[in-house]
């Protein structure tokens, strides 16, 4: 059984839609600038990206997750179906838990990454960067499973930062402090006559944080309750530019930037495998057959072409789109995929894809940075050291219960 259940609200005839939080976002959006994320209007920065970044690191930043693509997968074969698609053992994601996953084509190239929410027995939600409905349905032929694109039926907010738990407690979510990382809990949304609020202890910032999921009809009620509770705890709306800084510090990858999704690639050799993205821990060869298994087994035997690395770069110029070189050599061995000046690490940091065998922790490389100053382009070649750990990983991210900060 294969079913496509598009939203009862007709989004198909519109190029871009306002989020269910749009009216509240507009009140906070001093810049009056909007961008597009999938089917929705999104906010790059409400006021200043750097101040929104500091809210996410030092207080509580709120980001609209509604545009994230969401699929509902249920039916008798839901687990078997997802286990066939994903490289990790989905059976280990128990009801009430969330797992990070990647899925590949037959050649072992990554199509996308995302989170799998085990909502109830036989009922899952898969969140991803790209629309995956066609791919999911093409692989559902022999499974008794229903796959529904529910992107427009679920509104969501990411609530991230050291005071995020305290804000949710002040909002009336009793016991939220006992929710463990990657856990799920259900609450009655305050002020919404018993409407369900699903809360996951997940996020894209590498810090203490939660994601809140609710029906779009109650989106503004959720926003108002959240910001009223966080008024004295530094709560601030946060745009995509601030989130980009936070995720790079945490070492999280982004589809279309740190890797090219396999289904969108013109040249297949430009794609990456899970091994080439540092996601070998998500590949479980013991669980049985899954898409790309044979190709990944062969890659494990012969070795990978590339390695995704974290770089600590000298100087204060972000190494955006920089070429990577061996020290003192002139042949490029890779390229920087994401870069920033990190206010928390007080350093220029980057993620880069480099040819193997290069990129082992401690190796010294060089990056060629171009930047513009006073209408003149300049080039500088800076030392870049490969580091093993991410640049931001505070203990509070894992503490249960977390402190109120």
C-alpha positions as CSV (number, residue, x, y, z in Angstrom):
1,X,0.0,0.0,0.0
2,X,1.4,3.4,-1.0
3,X,-0.5,6.5,-0.2
4,X,0.3,10.2,-0.9
5,X,-1.7,12.4,1.4
6,X,-1.0,16.1,0.6
7,X,-2.2,18.7,3.0
8,X,-5.8,19.7,3.0
9,X,-4.5,23.3,2.6
10,X,-3.7,23.8,-1.1
11,X,0.0,24.8,-1.2
12,X,0.6,23.3,-4.7
13,X,-0.6,26.4,-6.5
14,X,1.7,28.8,-4.7
15,X,5.5,29.3,-5.1
16,X,6.2,30.3,-1.6
17,X,4.1,30.4,1.6
18,X,4.2,32.3,4.9
19,X,5.0,30.2,7.9
20,X,2.2,29.7,10.5
21,X,4.5,31.9,12.7
22,X,4.7,34.6,9.9
23,X,2.8,37.4,11.7
24,X,4.9,37.0,14.8
25,X,8.1,36.8,12.8
26,X,7.1,40.0,11.0
27,X,6.8,41.8,14.3
28,X,10.4,40.8,15.2
29,X,11.9,41.3,11.7
30,X,13.5,44.7,12.0
31,X,15.5,44.1,8.8
32,X,12.3,43.5,6.8
33,X,14.2,41.0,4.7
34,X,12.9,37.6,3.8
35,X,14.4,34.6,2.1
36,X,13.1,31.3,0.8
37,X,13.5,27.9,2.5
38,X,11.8,25.1,0.5
39,X,8.1,26.2,0.2
40,X,8.2,28.9,2.8
41,X,9.3,32.5,3.6
42,X,12.1,32.4,6.1
43,X,14.1,35.1,7.9
44,X,17.9,35.5,7.4
45,X,18.3,37.9,10.3
46,X,15.7,39.6,12.4
47,X,18.0,42.3,13.7
48,X,21.6,41.4,13.7
49,X,22.9,37.9,13.0
50,X,25.7,38.2,15.5
51,X,23.4,39.2,18.4
52,X,21.0,36.4,17.5
53,X,24.0,34.0,17.5
54,X,24.9,35.1,21.0
55,X,21.3,34.6,22.1
56,X,21.7,31.0,21.0
57,X,25.0,30.6,22.8
58,X,24.3,32.6,26.0
59,X,20.6,32.6,26.5
60,X,17.7,31.3,24.3
61,X,17.4,31.6,20.5
62,X,14.2,30.6,18.7
63,X,14.3,29.5,15.1
64,X,11.3,28.6,12.8
65,X,11.7,25.0,11.7
66,X,8.4,24.8,9.9
67,X,9.9,24.7,6.4
68,X,11.9,21.6,7.2
69,X,10.6,18.7,5.0
70,X,8.6,16.3,7.1
71,X,7.4,12.8,6.1
72,X,5.1,10.6,8.1
73,X,5.8,6.8,7.7
74,X,3.5,4.3,9.2
75,X,1.9,0.9,8.6
76,X,2.8,-2.7,9.4
77,X,6.1,-2.6,7.5
78,X,7.2,0.9,8.6
79,X,10.2,-0.3,10.5
80,X,11.3,-2.8,7.8
81,X,10.9,0.0,5.1
82,X,13.0,2.5,7.0
83,X,15.6,-0.1,7.9
84,X,15.9,-0.9,4.2
85,X,16.5,2.8,3.3
86,X,18.7,4.0,6.2
87,X,22.3,2.9,6.8
88,X,21.9,2.6,10.5
89,X,19.8,0.1,12.5
90,X,16.5,1.9,12.8
91,X,15.2,-0.8,15.2
92,X,17.5,0.7,17.8
93,X,15.4,3.9,17.7
94,X,12.8,3.0,20.3
95,X,9.3,4.6,20.6
96,X,9.8,8.0,22.1
97,X,13.3,8.5,20.7
98,X,14.9,10.3,17.8
99,X,17.8,9.1,15.7
100,X,20.1,10.9,13.3
101,X,20.3,9.0,10.0
102,X,21.6,9.1,6.4
103,X,20.3,7.3,3.4
104,X,22.1,6.4,0.2
105,X,21.5,5.4,-3.4
106,X,22.6,2.1,-4.8
107,X,26.1,3.3,-5.3
108,X,26.5,4.2,-1.6
109,X,26.3,8.0,-2.3
110,X,24.5,10.1,0.3
111,X,21.0,11.3,-0.8
112,X,20.3,13.2,2.4
113,X,20.7,13.2,6.1
114,X,18.0,13.9,8.7
115,X,16.3,12.8,11.9
116,X,13.9,9.8,12.4
117,X,11.3,10.3,15.1
118,X,9.8,7.1,16.5
119,X,6.5,8.6,17.5
120,X,4.7,5.4,18.5
121,X,4.9,1.7,17.6
122,X,4.8,1.6,13.8
123,X,4.7,5.3,13.4
124,X,7.6,7.5,12.4
125,X,8.4,11.0,11.2
126,X,11.4,11.6,8.9
127,X,12.8,15.2,8.8
128,X,15.1,16.1,6.0
129,X,16.6,19.1,4.1
130,X,15.3,18.0,0.7
131,X,11.9,16.7,-0.5
132,X,12.2,12.9,-0.5
133,X,8.7,11.7,-1.2
134,X,9.4,10.4,-4.7
135,X,12.4,8.5,-3.5
136,X,10.6,7.0,-0.5
137,X,7.6,6.0,-2.7
138,X,9.9,4.4,-5.3
139,X,11.4,2.2,-2.6
140,X,8.0,1.3,-1.0
141,X,6.8,-1.0,-3.7
142,X,7.1,-4.2,-1.7
143,X,6.2,-2.8,1.7
144,X,2.8,-2.4,3.4
145,X,3.6,1.2,4.4
146,X,2.0,4.6,4.1
147,X,4.2,7.6,3.3
148,X,2.8,11.0,3.7
149,X,4.4,14.4,3.1
150,X,3.2,16.3,6.2
151,X,5.4,19.4,5.9
152,X,2.4,21.7,5.8
153,X,0.6,20.0,8.6
154,X,3.2,20.5,11.3
155,X,4.5,23.8,12.7
156,X,7.8,23.7,14.6
157,X,10.2,25.9,16.5
158,X,13.8,25.2,17.6
159,X,14.4,26.6,21.1
160,X,18.2,26.5,21.7
161,X,20.7,27.7,24.3
162,X,21.6,27.5,28.0
163,X,18.3,28.9,29.3
164,X,16.1,26.9,26.9
165,X,15.0,24.4,29.5
166,X,14.3,27.1,32.1
167,X,12.1,28.9,29.5
168,X,10.1,25.7,28.8
169,X,9.7,25.1,32.5
170,X,8.4,28.6,33.0
171,X,6.0,28.1,30.1
172,X,4.4,25.3,32.2
173,X,5.9,22.1,30.7
174,X,6.2,20.2,34.0
175,X,9.0,17.6,34.0
176,X,10.7,18.9,30.8
177,X,14.0,18.9,32.7
178,X,13.9,15.1,32.8
179,X,13.8,14.7,29.1
180,X,17.1,13.1,28.0
181,X,19.0,14.0,24.7
182,X,17.2,12.6,21.7
183,X,14.1,11.9,23.7
184,X,10.4,12.8,23.0
185,X,7.7,14.0,25.3
186,X,4.1,15.1,24.9
187,X,2.5,18.0,26.7
188,X,-0.7,20.0,26.6
189,X,0.0,23.3,25.0
190,X,-0.7,26.1,27.5
191,X,-3.6,28.2,26.4
192,X,-4.7,25.9,23.6
193,X,-7.5,23.9,25.3
194,X,-5.6,20.6,25.4
195,X,-3.9,20.8,22.0
196,X,-0.9,18.5,21.9
197,X,2.6,19.8,21.9
198,X,5.4,17.4,21.0
199,X,8.8,18.3,22.4
200,X,12.1,16.6,21.3
201,X,15.5,17.3,23.0
202,X,17.2,17.8,19.6
203,X,18.7,20.7,17.7
204,X,21.2,21.9,15.2
205,X,23.4,24.1,17.4
206,X,25.5,21.6,19.4
207,X,24.1,23.0,22.6
208,X,21.3,22.4,25.1
209,X,18.1,22.7,23.1
210,X,14.7,21.5,22.1
211,X,12.4,21.4,19.1
212,X,8.7,22.0,19.6
213,X,6.1,20.5,17.2
214,X,2.5,21.6,17.0
215,X,-0.5,21.8,14.6
216,X,-0.3,25.0,12.6
217,X,-3.6,26.3,14.0
218,X,-1.8,26.6,17.4
219,X,1.4,28.1,16.1
220,X,0.8,31.7,17.3
221,X,-0.3,30.4,20.7
222,X,2.9,28.5,21.1
223,X,5.0,31.5,20.0
224,X,3.2,33.8,22.5
225,X,3.5,31.4,25.4
226,X,7.2,30.8,24.6
227,X,8.2,34.5,24.4
228,X,6.2,35.4,27.5
229,X,8.0,32.7,29.5
230,X,11.4,33.7,28.2
231,X,11.1,37.5,28.5
232,X,13.4,37.6,31.6
233,X,15.8,34.9,30.2
234,X,17.1,36.6,27.1
235,X,14.9,34.9,24.6
236,X,15.3,36.2,21.0
237,X,14.0,35.2,17.6
238,X,16.9,33.8,15.5
239,X,17.4,33.7,11.8
240,X,19.1,31.3,9.4
241,X,22.4,33.3,9.4
242,X,22.8,32.9,13.1
243,X,21.9,29.2,12.9
244,X,24.5,28.7,10.2
245,X,27.2,30.0,12.6
246,X,26.0,27.8,15.4
247,X,25.9,24.6,13.3
248,X,29.5,25.1,11.9
249,X,30.9,25.5,15.4
250,X,29.1,22.3,16.3
251,X,30.6,20.5,13.3
252,X,27.2,19.7,11.8
253,X,27.0,19.2,8.0
254,X,24.5,20.8,5.6
255,X,23.1,19.2,2.4
256,X,24.0,21.2,-0.6
257,X,26.9,22.8,1.1
258,X,29.1,20.2,2.8
259,X,27.9,17.5,0.4
260,X,26.0,17.3,-2.8
261,X,22.8,15.2,-2.5
262,X,23.2,12.2,-4.9
263,X,19.8,12.7,-6.6
264,X,20.7,16.3,-7.6
265,X,24.2,15.6,-8.9
266,X,25.0,16.1,-12.5
267,X,28.4,14.5,-12.0
268,X,28.2,11.4,-9.7
269,X,31.9,11.6,-8.8
270,X,31.1,14.9,-7.0
271,X,28.9,13.2,-4.5
272,X,30.1,11.7,-1.1
273,X,29.6,8.5,0.8
274,X,28.9,8.4,4.6
275,X,32.5,7.4,5.1
276,X,33.7,10.5,3.2
277,X,31.5,12.7,5.5
278,X,32.8,11.2,8.8
279,X,29.5,9.3,9.3
280,X,30.9,5.8,9.3
281,X,29.4,5.4,12.8
282,X,25.9,5.5,11.1
283,X,26.7,2.5,8.8
284,X,25.6,-0.8,10.3
285,X,26.6,-3.8,8.1
286,X,25.3,-6.2,10.7
287,X,21.7,-5.3,10.3
288,X,21.2,-6.9,6.9
289,X,20.4,-5.4,3.5
290,X,20.0,-1.7,3.0
291,X,20.4,0.7,0.0
292,X,24.1,1.0,-1.0
293,X,25.3,-1.7,1.3
294,X,27.4,-3.6,-1.3
295,X,29.0,-0.4,-2.6
296,X,29.9,0.7,1.0
297,X,31.4,-2.7,1.8
298,X,33.6,-2.3,-1.2
299,X,34.6,1.2,-0.2
300,X,35.4,0.0,3.3
301,X,37.8,-2.5,1.7
302,X,39.5,-0.3,-0.8
303,X,39.4,3.0,1.2
304,X,37.6,6.3,0.6
305,X,38.5,9.1,-1.8
306,X,37.8,12.0,0.6
307,X,37.7,12.9,4.2
308,X,35.7,15.6,5.8
309,X,37.9,17.5,8.3
310,X,37.7,20.3,10.8
311,X,40.2,23.1,10.4
312,X,41.6,25.7,12.8
313,X,42.8,28.4,10.5
314,X,45.4,31.1,11.3
315,X,44.3,34.7,11.1
316,X,40.8,36.2,11.3
317,X,39.6,36.0,7.7
318,X,36.9,33.3,7.2
319,X,38.3,30.7,4.7
320,X,35.0,30.7,2.7
321,X,35.3,28.5,-0.5
322,X,39.0,28.4,0.0
323,X,41.2,25.8,-1.7
324,X,43.2,23.5,0.6
325,X,46.9,22.6,0.0
326,X,49.5,20.5,1.5
327,X,52.0,22.7,3.3
328,X,54.4,24.3,0.9
329,X,52.8,22.7,-2.2
330,X,50.8,24.2,-5.1
331,X,48.4,21.4,-6.0
332,X,45.0,21.6,-4.3
333,X,44.0,18.6,-2.3
334,X,40.5,19.8,-1.3
335,X,38.1,22.7,-0.7
336,X,36.6,24.4,2.3
337,X,32.8,23.7,2.4
338,X,31.8,25.8,5.4
339,X,33.8,28.6,7.2
340,X,33.3,31.3,9.8
341,X,35.0,33.5,12.4
342,X,33.9,31.8,15.6
343,X,33.2,34.2,18.5
344,X,33.1,31.3,20.9
345,X,36.4,29.7,19.8
346,X,38.0,33.1,19.0
347,X,39.3,31.5,15.9
348,X,38.8,31.2,12.2
349,X,37.3,27.7,11.7
350,X,36.2,25.6,8.8
351,X,34.9,22.3,7.5
352,X,36.7,21.0,4.4
353,X,36.6,18.0,2.1
354,X,40.2,16.8,1.4
355,X,41.6,13.9,-0.6
356,X,42.8,10.9,1.4
357,X,45.2,10.0,2.9
358,X,45.3,13.7,3.9
359,X,43.3,15.2,6.8
360,X,44.4,13.2,9.8
361,X,44.1,15.0,13.1
362,X,47.2,17.2,13.8
363,X,48.2,17.5,10.1
364,X,49.2,21.0,9.0
365,X,47.7,22.2,5.7
366,X,47.3,25.6,4.1
367,X,44.2,27.4,2.7
368,X,44.1,30.1,0.1
369,X,41.7,32.8,1.2
370,X,40.4,35.6,-1.0
371,X,38.8,38.7,0.6
372,X,37.9,42.2,-0.4
373,X,39.0,45.3,1.4
374,X,38.3,48.9,0.1
375,X,37.3,47.6,-3.3
376,X,40.4,45.6,-3.7
377,X,40.6,41.8,-3.7
378,X,43.4,40.3,-1.7
379,X,44.8,36.8,-1.4
380,X,46.4,35.3,1.6
381,X,47.6,31.7,2.2
382,X,47.2,30.7,5.9
383,X,48.2,27.7,7.9
384,X,45.3,25.4,8.8
385,X,45.6,22.6,11.4
386,X,43.3,19.6,11.3
387,X,41.6,19.2,14.6
388,X,39.8,16.1,15.9
389,X,37.0,17.6,18.1
390,X,34.3,20.0,17.3
391,X,34.7,23.6,18.3
392,X,31.6,23.8,20.5
393,X,30.5,20.9,22.7
394,X,29.5,22.1,26.2
395,X,28.7,19.6,29.0
396,X,25.2,21.0,29.4
397,X,24.3,19.6,26.1
398,X,24.1,16.1,27.7
399,X,23.1,16.9,31.3
400,X,19.8,15.7,32.6
401,X,18.4,17.6,34.3
402,X,20.2,20.7,32.8
403,X,20.9,23.7,34.9
404,X,18.7,26.8,34.5
405,X,21.8,28.9,33.7
